[in-house]
Amino acid sequence: MTGRVIDDDMFGVCRRLKSIDDGYFVFLNYKTGKFEVHNKKDAHTLCLVLPYDRLDERTVRRVLYTRAERVAQITERMERDNARIEARRIRAAVDGAVAACAGGGAL
C-alpha cells in the first residue's frame, strides 16, 4: 500500500481519534487519494475509508458513528430505511398497474 500515516493535522483530528481508541491511526492512500482510518489493534487494520477530502470534525463524527459498539443500531436503521424504500417502490408499481388497468392499457 502506497501512502503515509498522518500523525498530526491542523484540527487535531488524529489526536481526537486516539482519545476515542488509542489504536486508531489515519492513513492517506496515495493510490485512491482517500483518507483511511485504521486500528492497529485489529488483524485487518482498515476500519473505514473517509468520503471527505480533508480531516475535520466530520471525520470524528463518522468514526464515532461507525464504531463496532453501534453495529446493532446501524443495522436496524439500514433495515428500516430499506423497508421504507421497498414499500415505496411496491406502492409505485401497484399504482402504475392500477392506472394502466383503469386506462385500458396492457400490463
Secondary structure, DSSP 8 states (H G I E B T S, - for coil): --EEEE---TT-HHHHHHHH-TTEEEEEETTTTEEEEEETTSSS-EEEE-SSSS-SHHHHHHHHHT-GGGHHHHHHHHHHHHHHHHHHHHHHHHHHHHHHHHTT---
